[in-house]
Amino acid sequence: MNIEKTTLLYFSPTSTTRIILEEIARGMGKEALAVIDITKPEMRTQPAPEFGNDLVLMGAPVYGGRLPKDAAEYFKTVRASGSLAVLVVLYGNREFEDALLELKDIAVADGFSPLAAGAFIGEHSFSNNEFLIAANRPDEDDLEKAFSFGKQIARLLDHVQTLTDFSCVDVPGNFPYKDGMSMGPFSFIEITDDCDNCGICVTACPENAIDETRTYSTLEDLCIYCCACIKACPQQARILKDGPIKDKAKWLFETCARRKEPQIFLAEN
């Protein structure tokens, strides 16, 4: 099949999704000629792309078993005709539940033909110094699996001449999808005296939810609980307060300690 270009399209507040997509592309031997990073809100206001004879690696993290709302809404505006897609979600060692199916359904509605899909593991958003959850993942073993997945996709592409040469990849999940994470706006981040006003948290936030004028406090009505600001803080001055989020982190630490491995799915040809 004549693929004109390979594009990475992703929402990745803590960079784990981006890292896995890049490694898959490397394994495929396909240089990404375009990167569309929709993590920052200003990027999601740009006109959505239209793809022709392209290969698009599309990815996002899993929040409460679903795609992040803003990522899903943007993905729905993309248009594709005669384009192949590789779909990837990153989850924090609990479950990815309906997120991969949701991404596949969106991709198909956009006009993509999903050729492959994968659910990989990244450090959980709520992981912290007290409760480590899938800490430092994706690790070297995960990257090797992503690279190997890319090589498998490349071999599959060698046998694809037209979109009718394969059946759309099957992925697990249920429809109607489960309800996503919804706890309403509340304060869960404490800013300690170690804060030096560097502003890195502002740059890291995918929702413009950090108020520089109020000691870099979080705007709870905009926050999506991704904790990118916590992970990006070089002074470790942003920490979880005692409360529901920290309690959830403790539960995840206690119940999701067993290492999970990536799951990959390939279309049949």
N, C-alpha and C positions, 0 to 999 in steps of 0.2 A: 504494500500500500504506500502511496506517495505521501509521506508526511512532510509538510512544509516547514513546520517548526515545533519545538517543544517548549511549553510554558509551565511555570510553577505559579499556582494560584492558591494563596493560603491566608488564614487568620491564625496568628501565632504569638500571643502575648508574652509567653516565656521562652519562645524560640524552639521548643521541642518539635513541633510540627514541621517547622522550616528545616531543621537539621535532618529529619527523617526523609522528607521529600528530596532534599539535595542528594542524600546518599542513594536513594532509589534511582534518581536520574543518573548518578555516576555509575551505578551498576548496569544501567541500560546502555551506557556508552552514548548517551544523548546529551549534548550540551544544551542547557536551557537558554534559548535565545531571548526569552522574555521572563521577567519575574513580576508578578502582580501581588504585592503584599498589602492586604486590606486590613491589617491590624490597626492602623491609625484611622480615626474617624474621618479625617479629611480625604483619605483615599476612597472611602466608601461613598463619598458624594460625587466622585468622578463617574462619567458615563461608563457603564459596564461593557466589557469587551464582547466582540463577536468573533467566533472562531470558524475557520473553514476546514481545510485538510490538515488539522493540527492534532498534536498529542498534548493533553493538558493533565498535569498532576495537581489534583485539587485536595486540600486538606484543612483540617480544623481540629481543635481539642474537643473533648467530651465534657460537658457540664451537666451532671445529674442524669446521665444516660441519653442526652440529646445534644444536638449541635448548639453552639452559642447563637442566640437569637439574631444578633446583628450579622453574623457570618452567614446564617441561613438565608436571611432576607436579601443579602447582597448576591449570594450564589443564585438565587431565584431569578435575578435580573439578567444573568449571563445568557447569551444565545450561541448556539453551535449548530453547524450543519456539516455533516460528514466528518465530525471530530471524534477521536478516541479519548477516553478518560481513564486515569488511574486514580482511585479514590482512597484517601487515607484519613483515619482518625487516630488521635492520641488520647489515651486515658490513664488515670493514675493508679493502676493496679487493683481497681475494684471491678468494674464491669463497663463495657461500652454499650450494652443494651441496644437501644434503637437508633443510635447515632449514625452508624454506618449505613443502615437501611434508609434513614432519612436523607443522607447525602446522596445515595444512589438514586432515590426517587426524584430528588431535585435535579440531579445531573441528567436523568432520562427526560424529564419535563423540559429541560433546557435544549435538548436535541443531541446530547452526547450519547455515544455508545460505550458504556463502561466495560473495559477490557479486563481490569484487575482491581482488587481492593485489599486493604490491609488495616488491621487494628494493632497499633503499636503502643508501647508503654512509655510514658514520660513522668517525671517527678510530679506528684500531685500538687495542685495549687495550694492546698492547706498544709503541705509538708513544712516543718519548721525545725529549729534546733532541738526542741523538746520532743516532738513527735515526727520522726522521719518516715515518710511514706513514698516508696519507690524512689528513694534518694539517688540523685546523680544519674537517673535514667532519662533519655536513652544512654546506655553505656556502650563499651566497645562491642560486646556481644550483640546488642541491639543493632548497632551500625553494621555489623557483619551480616546480620539477617536482612537488613534493609538493602544492602548491596546485592546479596544473593537473590532477593526478591526482584530487584531490577534486572538481573541477568535472566531470570525466568521470564520476565515480561518481554525482554529482547528476543528470546527464543520463540515466544509465542508470536511476536510481531513478524518474525521471519516467515510464518505460515499464513499471515493475513494479507490477502490481496484486496479484498473488498469488505464492506461492513457485514455482508451476508456470510462471511467465512467463519463466524463464531457466534455463539449465543451469549447474550448479556450475562455478565458475571452474577452468580447468586451470592447473597450475603445474609447473615442471620439478622434477626430483628422482628418486631411485631408492628402491625398497623391495625387500629389506630396506635400511634406512638404513645409511650408513657408521658406523663406530665414531667416537664423539666424542673430544674431547681428553681424554686420560688419561695423566698423567705421574706420578701418585702424589704424596704430600706431600713437599715439600722447600723449603728456604729459598732465595728468589730476590730478596728485597727487603732492601736495606741502608738503615739509618736513620742519617743523618749528624748531625754536631754542630749543624746548623742547626735541628734539631727544637726547638720552644719549648713542647712539651706542650700545644698548643691543643686537641687532641682532635677536630679536624675529620675526621681519618681514621676515627675510630670511628663518627662519624655517617654517613660516606660508604659504609662497608662494608656490602654486602648480606647478609653471612653471620655478623655478629658475630665476625669473625675477627681483631680487633685487641685485644691484651691491654694494657690501660692499666696494669696492675700491673708489667709487664715492659718498661718504656720503649717502649710502643706497638709491640711486636714483633708479627709475624704468626703466628697459630695455623695452621700449615701443613696440619693435617688438616681444617680448615674452609675454607681458601682455595680460590676457584674461578678464580684468575688473571685476574680482571676488571680489576685495577689501578686500580679506582676510588679507592682510598686515595692512590695516587701522583698521580693527576690532580687530586685535591681539595686536596692539601697546599699551603697558601699560601706556605710557605717552601721548597718543592721539596726537602724534607729526606728524602723517600722516593724511592729510585732503584733501578734494576735492578742486581743484582749480576752480575759476570761468571759465565756459566754457560749452561745450556740455553735459558732464556727470553730472555736478551740475545742469544744466538746466533740464536735464531729471529727476533728483532726485526731483526737485521742482514740475515738472509736475506730477510725480507719487504721491507725497505727496498730491497734490491738487485734483487729479482725482481718486485715488485708496484708498481713506480713508475708505470706507465702508468695514467692516470686512467680509472676505470670509471664508468659512468653508471647511474642507477637503471633497473630493469626493472619494468614494470607489466603486470598481467594483468587482463582484464575478462571477466566472464561474457557469453555470447551470449544474446540474447533474441529 
